[in-house]
């Protein structure tokens, strides 16, 4: 081999090496650009996205489909074994029903739920002791499901982000708040009130969440609507977190229950229609045989995706309050007043009455009374509460 041939070979090798280096540098630049974009574009208020997957892919899955992370559901955490000899000598402070007294002093779990049509049906709503529906931006609503005993609930979701008034509602029950994201105002309220906040998008308590795009049997949901938790995961992780699990000494629940809460002088309320906006309405239909209200949203039965069971309620409450645009907020968020006092309605047993509500501050419970100021008794069972603007009223038939 001649000298010229050696030089040519070296020159060709150098060109290949330089080409590889150039390609590598281009890849690094692209990756750095994407990372910088994500850092500056994502905020805690952003709805969950593919970058927020919290669990590894299934190690036994060798498919190259990019969606595998969204499909992986962790092995279920075994729920606590029911005690057949448990003495139901306590009372659920949210429903008045008998329960094991070991748990009736626990702080409730309050979970923020999506209420978009494409996310329905939701998981775990039939097991909620109290379910709030409240306005959010865009004429839509979200829900806050409150559980006194969450441990046996199979799955809860789709979980979405909290607003500052969501934090205030949860704090009325001395609850532990669960959400996937939060508005800036909600984070400020969390700090001000000192409420425990389990946040899927950020923070140290993300182990309780996972994603299940097949959470609705027979239908695959968008990743946006796939964030869930389970009662068993909450049962497993809550004792490991550094916050109070039980109510403090002296805490007494404000709700009062009787066997039949039907208002003695109430007007007929066999069907109640609440139109939150042109985009959202909810209807309650009384079943006189079961003595409960069935719920329909946008002409669809409100069922639980865990078992296709209807979510039913003994008591329906409407809280009328100030609802307005949040000053200085460019995202169209709302200001909803949850303290002070106001008017409302209470329905139970197919009849309704006007009522009054009050709450002295953001750490106080709601107090409900008849218009003459005497205490209001709820029927033993679950309650659905609608937060509505003062200028709106439900239609009763």
C-alpha positions as CSV (number, residue, x, y, z in Angstrom):
1,X,0.0,0.0,0.0
2,X,1.4,3.4,-1.1
3,X,1.7,6.6,1.0
4,X,-1.1,8.2,-0.9
5,X,-3.4,5.3,-0.2
6,X,-2.7,5.5,3.6
7,X,-3.4,9.2,3.6
8,X,-6.6,8.7,1.7
9,X,-7.7,6.0,4.2
10,X,-7.0,8.3,7.2
11,X,-8.8,11.1,5.5
12,X,-11.9,8.9,5.0
13,X,-11.9,7.8,8.6
14,X,-11.6,11.3,9.9
15,X,-14.6,12.4,7.7
16,X,-16.7,9.5,9.1
17,X,-15.7,10.4,12.7
18,X,-16.5,14.1,12.1
19,X,-19.9,13.1,10.7
20,X,-20.7,11.1,13.8
21,X,-19.7,13.9,16.0
22,X,-21.8,16.4,14.1
23,X,-24.9,14.2,14.3
24,X,-24.3,13.6,18.0
25,X,-24.1,17.4,18.6
26,X,-27.3,18.0,16.7
27,X,-29.1,15.4,18.8
28,X,-27.8,17.1,22.0
29,X,-29.0,20.5,20.8
30,X,-32.5,19.1,20.1
31,X,-32.7,17.4,23.5
32,X,-31.5,20.5,25.3
33,X,-34.1,22.6,23.4
34,X,-36.9,20.3,24.4
35,X,-35.9,20.2,28.0
36,X,-35.6,24.0,28.3
37,X,-39.0,24.4,26.6
38,X,-40.6,21.9,29.0
39,X,-39.1,23.6,32.0
40,X,-40.4,27.0,31.1
41,X,-43.7,26.0,29.7
42,X,-45.0,23.5,32.3
43,X,-46.6,24.9,35.5
44,X,-48.3,23.2,38.4
45,X,-51.6,24.3,36.9
46,X,-51.0,22.4,33.7
47,X,-53.3,19.4,33.3
48,X,-51.5,16.1,33.5
49,X,-49.6,15.1,30.3
50,X,-47.5,12.2,29.0
51,X,-44.5,13.7,30.8
52,X,-46.1,13.2,34.1
53,X,-46.2,9.4,34.1
54,X,-45.4,8.4,37.6
55,X,-44.8,4.7,37.3
56,X,-42.3,2.6,35.3
57,X,-43.4,0.6,32.3
58,X,-44.2,-3.1,32.9
59,X,-40.8,-4.8,32.9
60,X,-42.4,-7.8,31.0
61,X,-43.6,-5.6,28.2
62,X,-41.3,-5.5,25.2
63,X,-43.7,-3.8,22.8
64,X,-42.3,-0.5,21.4
65,X,-45.6,1.3,21.4
66,X,-45.1,4.7,23.0
67,X,-48.3,4.4,24.9
68,X,-47.2,1.5,27.0
69,X,-46.5,3.7,30.1
70,X,-50.1,4.9,30.0
71,X,-51.4,1.3,29.9
72,X,-49.4,0.0,32.8
73,X,-51.5,-0.4,35.9
74,X,-49.6,-1.5,39.0
75,X,-50.5,-4.7,40.9
76,X,-53.4,-3.8,43.3
77,X,-52.5,-3.1,46.9
78,X,-54.6,-5.5,49.0
79,X,-57.3,-3.6,50.9
80,X,-57.6,-4.1,54.6
81,X,-59.4,-7.3,55.5
82,X,-62.9,-6.6,56.7
83,X,-63.4,-7.5,60.3
84,X,-66.6,-9.6,60.5
85,X,-66.7,-9.0,64.3
86,X,-66.3,-5.3,64.0
87,X,-68.6,-3.4,66.3
88,X,-70.3,-0.7,64.4
89,X,-70.6,1.4,67.5
90,X,-69.6,4.6,65.8
91,X,-71.4,6.9,63.4
92,X,-70.2,8.3,60.1
93,X,-70.1,12.0,60.6
94,X,-70.8,12.6,56.9
95,X,-73.8,10.3,56.5
96,X,-75.1,9.4,60.0
97,X,-74.8,5.7,59.2
98,X,-73.2,3.2,61.6
99,X,-69.5,2.6,61.2
100,X,-66.6,1.1,63.0
101,X,-65.7,3.7,65.8
102,X,-62.0,3.2,65.0
103,X,-62.5,5.2,61.8
104,X,-65.2,7.8,62.6
105,X,-62.5,10.2,64.0
106,X,-60.4,10.0,60.9
107,X,-59.9,13.0,58.7
108,X,-61.9,12.6,55.5
109,X,-60.3,12.3,52.1
110,X,-61.5,15.0,49.6
111,X,-60.7,14.2,45.9
112,X,-61.1,16.7,43.0
113,X,-62.8,15.0,40.1
114,X,-63.1,15.9,36.4
115,X,-66.7,16.4,35.2
116,X,-66.2,16.8,31.4
117,X,-68.5,14.7,29.3
118,X,-65.6,12.9,27.7
119,X,-64.3,11.8,31.1
120,X,-67.6,10.3,32.2
121,X,-68.4,8.0,33.8
122,X,-66.2,8.7,36.8
123,X,-64.8,6.1,39.2
124,X,-65.7,6.0,42.9
125,X,-68.5,8.5,42.9
126,X,-71.1,5.9,44.1
127,X,-69.0,5.5,47.3
128,X,-68.6,9.2,48.1
129,X,-70.3,10.2,51.3
130,X,-70.7,13.9,50.2
131,X,-70.3,15.0,46.6
132,X,-69.9,18.7,45.7
133,X,-70.5,20.1,42.2
134,X,-69.2,23.6,41.7
135,X,-68.5,26.0,38.8
136,X,-65.1,26.4,37.2
137,X,-64.0,28.5,34.2
138,X,-65.7,28.1,30.8
139,X,-69.2,27.5,32.2
140,X,-68.1,24.0,33.3
141,X,-68.2,22.3,36.7
142,X,-66.0,20.0,38.7
143,X,-66.6,17.8,41.7
144,X,-65.2,17.2,45.1
145,X,-65.8,13.7,46.4
146,X,-65.5,13.4,50.2
147,X,-65.0,10.0,51.8
148,X,-65.0,9.2,55.5
149,X,-63.9,5.6,54.9
150,X,-62.1,5.4,51.5
151,X,-60.2,2.2,52.1
152,X,-62.5,-0.2,50.2
153,X,-63.1,2.1,47.2
154,X,-61.8,0.3,44.1
155,X,-60.7,3.2,42.0
156,X,-61.2,7.0,42.2
157,X,-60.9,9.3,39.2
158,X,-60.5,11.0,36.8
159,X,-58.6,13.3,39.2
160,X,-58.1,17.0,38.1
161,X,-56.7,20.2,39.5
162,X,-57.8,22.2,42.5
163,X,-59.0,25.8,42.8
164,X,-58.6,27.9,45.9
165,X,-62.3,27.5,46.8
166,X,-61.8,23.7,46.4
167,X,-59.2,24.0,49.1
168,X,-61.6,26.0,51.3
169,X,-64.4,23.4,50.9
170,X,-62.1,20.5,51.8
171,X,-60.9,22.5,54.8
172,X,-64.5,22.8,56.1
173,X,-64.3,19.0,56.9
174,X,-60.7,19.1,58.2
175,X,-60.0,16.8,55.2
176,X,-56.9,15.7,53.3
177,X,-57.0,17.1,49.8
178,X,-56.2,15.0,46.7
179,X,-55.8,16.6,43.2
180,X,-53.8,16.5,40.0
181,X,-52.5,20.1,39.8
182,X,-53.6,23.4,41.3
183,X,-54.1,27.0,40.4
184,X,-51.6,29.5,41.8
185,X,-54.4,30.8,44.1
186,X,-55.0,27.2,45.3
187,X,-51.4,26.8,46.3
188,X,-51.5,30.0,48.3
189,X,-54.6,28.8,50.1
190,X,-53.0,25.4,50.8
191,X,-50.1,27.2,52.5
192,X,-52.3,29.7,54.4
193,X,-54.7,27.0,55.7
194,X,-52.0,24.3,56.3
195,X,-54.2,21.6,54.7
196,X,-52.5,18.3,53.7
197,X,-52.4,18.3,49.9
198,X,-51.5,15.2,47.8
199,X,-50.7,16.5,44.3
200,X,-50.1,14.3,41.3
201,X,-48.3,17.0,39.3
202,X,-45.8,17.9,41.9
203,X,-44.8,17.4,45.5
204,X,-43.6,14.5,47.7
205,X,-46.8,12.4,47.8
206,X,-47.1,11.2,44.3
207,X,-46.9,7.4,45.0
208,X,-50.7,7.2,45.5
209,X,-51.4,8.1,41.9
210,X,-51.2,6.1,38.7
211,X,-52.7,6.3,35.2
212,X,-55.2,4.0,33.7
213,X,-56.5,4.8,30.2
214,X,-58.8,1.8,30.5
215,X,-60.4,2.9,33.7
216,X,-63.8,2.9,32.0
217,X,-64.6,-0.7,30.9
218,X,-64.9,-1.0,27.2
219,X,-63.5,2.5,26.5
220,X,-60.0,4.0,26.3
221,X,-59.8,7.5,27.6
222,X,-57.3,10.3,26.8
223,X,-54.2,10.4,29.0
224,X,-55.6,13.7,30.3
225,X,-58.5,11.9,31.9
226,X,-56.6,8.8,33.2
227,X,-55.2,10.0,36.6
228,X,-56.6,7.8,39.4
229,X,-55.9,6.5,42.9
230,X,-57.5,3.7,44.9
231,X,-58.6,3.4,48.5
232,X,-56.0,0.7,49.0
233,X,-53.2,2.9,47.9
234,X,-54.3,5.7,50.2
235,X,-54.6,3.1,53.0
236,X,-51.0,2.0,52.3
237,X,-49.4,5.4,52.0
238,X,-51.2,7.8,54.3
239,X,-49.7,6.5,57.5
240,X,-46.2,7.1,56.0
241,X,-46.8,10.8,55.4
242,X,-46.0,13.3,58.1
243,X,-49.4,14.8,58.8
244,X,-52.3,14.3,61.1
245,X,-54.6,11.4,60.3
246,X,-57.3,12.0,62.9
247,X,-59.3,15.0,63.9
248,X,-57.9,17.0,66.8
249,X,-59.4,16.6,70.3
250,X,-62.5,18.8,70.5
251,X,-63.5,18.5,66.8
252,X,-67.2,17.9,66.6
253,X,-69.0,17.4,63.2
254,X,-71.7,20.0,62.5
255,X,-74.1,17.8,60.5
256,X,-77.1,16.4,62.3
257,X,-79.0,13.3,61.0
258,X,-82.4,11.7,61.6
259,X,-84.0,8.6,60.2
260,X,-86.3,10.5,57.9
261,X,-85.1,14.0,56.9
262,X,-88.1,14.8,54.7
263,X,-89.2,18.4,55.4
264,X,-92.6,18.3,57.1
265,X,-93.8,21.4,55.4
266,X,-91.8,21.1,52.2
267,X,-93.0,21.6,48.6
268,X,-92.9,18.9,46.0
269,X,-89.4,18.0,44.7
270,X,-89.8,14.8,42.7
271,X,-87.6,16.3,40.0
272,X,-85.0,19.0,40.4
273,X,-83.2,20.6,37.5
274,X,-80.1,22.8,38.1
275,X,-78.8,24.6,35.0
276,X,-75.3,25.8,35.9
277,X,-74.7,27.4,32.5
278,X,-75.6,26.9,28.9
279,X,-73.0,24.1,28.8
280,X,-73.9,22.2,32.0
281,X,-77.0,21.0,33.8
282,X,-77.7,18.4,36.5
283,X,-81.0,16.7,37.2
284,X,-82.1,14.9,40.4
285,X,-85.0,12.4,40.1
286,X,-86.6,11.1,43.3
287,X,-87.2,7.3,43.6
288,X,-90.1,7.0,46.1
289,X,-89.6,3.3,46.6
290,X,-85.9,3.5,47.4
291,X,-86.3,7.0,49.0
292,X,-83.2,8.4,47.2
293,X,-82.4,10.7,44.4
294,X,-80.9,9.4,41.2
295,X,-78.7,11.9,39.3
296,X,-78.5,12.7,35.6
297,X,-76.0,14.9,33.8
298,X,-76.7,16.2,30.4
299,X,-79.4,13.6,29.9
300,X,-77.1,10.7,31.0
301,X,-77.4,8.6,34.1
302,X,-74.7,9.4,36.6
303,X,-73.1,6.0,37.2
304,X,-69.9,4.7,38.7
305,X,-67.4,3.3,36.2
306,X,-66.1,0.8,38.8
307,X,-69.3,-1.2,38.8
308,X,-71.9,0.6,36.6
309,X,-73.8,1.4,39.8
310,X,-75.9,4.5,40.0
311,X,-74.6,7.2,42.4
312,X,-77.6,7.9,44.6
313,X,-78.2,10.5,47.4
314,X,-80.6,10.9,50.2
315,X,-80.1,14.7,50.6
316,X,-79.7,17.4,47.9
317,X,-78.4,20.8,49.0
318,X,-78.0,24.1,47.1
319,X,-75.7,26.7,48.5
320,X,-76.3,30.2,46.9
321,X,-73.3,32.4,47.1
322,X,-71.3,35.0,45.3
323,X,-69.7,33.6,42.1
324,X,-67.7,36.1,39.9
325,X,-64.6,36.4,37.7
326,X,-61.4,36.3,39.7
327,X,-59.9,39.7,39.6
328,X,-56.5,40.0,37.9
329,X,-56.7,36.4,36.6
330,X,-56.1,36.1,32.8
331,X,-57.2,32.4,32.6
332,X,-60.9,33.1,33.4
333,X,-60.9,31.5,36.8
334,X,-63.6,32.2,39.3
335,X,-64.0,33.7,42.7
336,X,-66.5,31.7,44.8
337,X,-67.2,32.8,48.4
338,X,-67.4,29.9,50.8
339,X,-67.6,31.9,54.1
340,X,-70.2,34.2,55.5
341,X,-73.9,33.3,55.2
342,X,-76.5,33.0,52.5
343,X,-79.7,31.3,51.3
344,X,-80.2,27.9,49.8
345,X,-82.4,24.9,49.4
346,X,-82.6,21.5,51.0
347,X,-84.4,18.5,49.4
348,X,-85.0,15.1,51.0
349,X,-87.8,12.5,50.6
350,X,-89.2,14.1,47.5
351,X,-89.8,17.5,49.1
352,X,-87.8,20.7,49.5
353,X,-87.6,23.8,51.7
354,X,-85.6,27.1,51.6
355,X,-82.8,27.1,54.1
356,X,-79.9,29.3,55.4
357,X,-76.2,28.4,55.5
358,X,-73.3,30.0,57.4
359,X,-69.6,29.5,57.9
360,X,-67.7,31.9,60.1
361,X,-64.2,31.5,58.5
362,X,-62.2,29.2,56.2
363,X,-61.4,26.8,58.9
364,X,-65.0,26.4,60.1
365,X,-67.6,23.9,59.1
366,X,-70.8,24.7,57.3
367,X,-73.9,25.2,59.5
368,X,-77.4,24.7,58.0
369,X,-80.6,25.9,59.5
370,X,-84.2,26.5,58.7
371,X,-85.1,30.0,57.7
372,X,-86.2,30.7,61.3
373,X,-82.7,29.8,62.6
374,X,-83.5,26.3,64.0
375,X,-81.1,23.5,63.2
376,X,-81.6,21.5,60.0
377,X,-81.6,17.7,60.2
378,X,-80.4,15.7,57.2
379,X,-81.7,12.3,56.4
380,X,-79.3,9.5,57.2
381,X,-77.5,8.8,54.0
382,X,-75.3,10.5,51.3
383,X,-75.5,14.2,50.3
384,X,-75.1,16.0,47.0
385,X,-74.2,19.7,47.3
386,X,-74.4,22.2,44.5
387,X,-72.6,25.5,44.8
388,X,-74.6,28.0,42.7
389,X,-74.6,31.8,42.0
390,X,-77.1,33.9,43.9
391,X,-78.9,34.8,40.8
392,X,-79.7,31.2,39.8
393,X,-82.3,28.8,41.3
394,X,-83.0,25.2,40.6
395,X,-86.4,24.2,39.1
396,X,-88.5,22.0,41.3
397,X,-91.3,19.8,40.1
